[in-house]
Amino acid sequence: MSRILEKKLPTLITPLLLRTKLNESCFNQNFRLLEANFGLENLNQYKNSHIEKALYFDIMNGVDSTKVYPRGLPKPEIFQDYVNKLGISNKHHLILYDRSPFGFFASSRTWWVFRVYGHEKISILNGGLNAWLKNCFNLSHQVEDFKSEDFRIKENFDLTRNYDDIIQNITSKKEQVVDARPREDFNKINPVIGLPNNIPNSVNLPYSELFDSSTGLIKNDQQLKELFDQEGVDLTKPLIASCNTSATA
């Protein structure tokens, strides 16, 4: 086994660590770097410039987008075929980033989707592309083209909850529900029922509050714990994350 895999990468990595790994001669053998996003405009931005050796990962590929489920899970067979054609295998450790202000919009969703389909070797670039640029690291125009691989999914739907699960949980309260939407959306009154537009018994911790606005990075462990403590969330107990369209949760 190569030295690069002797020590497992943390879930969050810094731009400096990513640059160090990119300079390793065996990077392409053991890793795949993905810029996660969706839409033609973002694809064109990727083509113009991106972090060296990054592939573009379309988070909407294989998703049947509907009004009720605008960002559901991609169909398993389509997801598997798409990942294979990108040149990703089960042996690869994935490193994800995106172009959102904090670097955790499309990348964190991609992290979750890969885990639902059985791939656990994944890291996210803390701060995303913005953090990379703040460190004055270079971008590339070269688009990588790897040969197809043989990625095999192993579904782990324990990481998901459906409508019936949520309805049962309202009564059982076996799992805490944390809503990642902005507070104004969480507290908005639904005119049909005359009640706040949220899941009963859920608490609100907006996605944006998880980040340090001065650095663009996710807050440290102690700061995050204090945020969850303030909302009465026990991180030692089961938790369901929810949002509006299955992205920021």
Stockholm file with secondary structure:
# STOCKHOLM 1.0

chainA/1-249         MSRILEKKLPTLITPLLLRTKLNESCFNQNFRLLEANFGLENLNQYKNSHIEKALYFDIMNGVDSTKVYPRGLPKPEIFQDYVNKLGISNKHHLILYDRSPFGFFASSRTWWVFRVYGHEKISILNGGLNAWLKNCFNLSHQVEDFKSEDFRIKENFDLTRNYDDIIQNITSKKEQVVDARPREDFNKINPVIGLPNNIPNSVNLPYSELFDSSTGLIKNDQQLKELFDQEGVDLTKPLIASCNTSATA
#=GR chainA/1-249 SS CCGGGTSCCCSEECHHHHHHHHTSTTHHHHEEEEEEECSHHHHHHHHHCBSTTEEEEETTTTCCCCSSCTTCCCCHHHHHHHHHHHTCCTTCEEEEECCSTTSCSHHHHHHHHHHHTTCCCEEEETTHHHHHHHTTCCCBCCCCCCCCCCCCCCCCGGGCCCHHHHHHHHHHCCSEEEECSCHHHHHCEETTTTEESSCTTCEECCGGGGEETTTTEECCHHHHHHHHHHTTCCTTSCEEEECSSSSCC
#=GC SS_cons         CCGGGTSCCCSEECHHHHHHHHTSTTHHHHEEEEEEECSHHHHHHHHHCBSTTEEEEETTTTCCCCSSCTTCCCCHHHHHHHHHHHTCCTTCEEEEECCSTTSCSHHHHHHHHHHHTTCCCEEEETTHHHHHHHTTCCCBCCCCCCCCCCCCCCCCGGGCCCHHHHHHHHHHCCSEEEECSCHHHHHCEETTTTEESSCTTCEECCGGGGEETTTTEECCHHHHHHHHHHTTCCTTSCEEEECSSSSCC
//
